[in-house]
Amino acid sequence: MNGRLLPLLKTSGPKQMALDELLLESSLENSSNSPTLRFYQWEGNWLSIGRNQLQWPKSWAKLAKSEAFNIVRRPSGGGGVLHIGGLTYSLVWPGAPKKRKEAYYQTTSWLIKSFAELGFPLRFGTESLSPINRDCFQTSTIADLIDPNGQKRVGSAQFWRKGYLLQHGEILLDPPTKLWREIFNSCAPEPAPSSIPRKGLQEFLLMGLNTSWPEINWHKSELTRDEKEKLSFNSSKYIVPLN
């Protein structure tokens, strides 16, 4: 089976979210059975909220209006995630297991393998999946990976459409201490150890992906002209109004 691997993209929150849902819709329209994976970073400071997250602190809007960050809505579920100093991935998987727990295990096993090789073992969280939390990194469920210090290092969220899975994951590397406290009223997690490369981390993670999913031949692929046009047209719907 072939898999599509997109290059690292750094752009605004609305365009990142629009592209992820576009890739999901494209797989559905083409009845594709091939997964699509991409890593990305965010241009500017962004806080993403979950698809069904209808309430959040008034202070978030106040901080956003002061231009401390912008707010964007994800197609996936879960709570608020601050995207600064980290690495984000998205995976579209047409053949994912229908049970969410099993899907999370299979879609993150390659991350566990990769970080173990870097001398930074991770394990799955143990709490049950629960109602939306304001701060996605305050809890650790089966959707998340925990570091040796008990801190959530990778948080994941899913969205399913007609049996096709879109999974988002945020790999926490260097969270901003001051802004984190202002947003979540809690101490930021510790930075990842220096053994975790900040530049080119996605290339190392891809080696773990290849060994964990040997049945998939991943091929690098640029965005098509049609995808770029749709991306610009659809991105505005992910912006969260502050009024």
Salt bridges, closest charged atoms under 4 A:
ASP20 OD1 - ARG38 NE 2.86
ASP20 OD2 - HIS168 NE2 2.69
GLU21 OE2 - ARG161 NH2 3.03
GLU25 OE2 - ARG161 NH1 1.65
GLU117 OE2 - LYS113 NZ 3.83
ASP144 OD2 - LYS152 NZ 3.21
ASP147 OD2 - ARG153 NH2 2.90
GLU170 OE1 - HIS83 ND1 2.89
ASP174 OD2 - ARG198 NE 2.85
GLU182 OE2 - LYS178 NZ 2.71
ASP226 OD2 - LYS230 NZ 3.37
GLU227 OE2 - ARG4 NH1 2.82
GLU229 OE2 - ARG225 NE 3.63
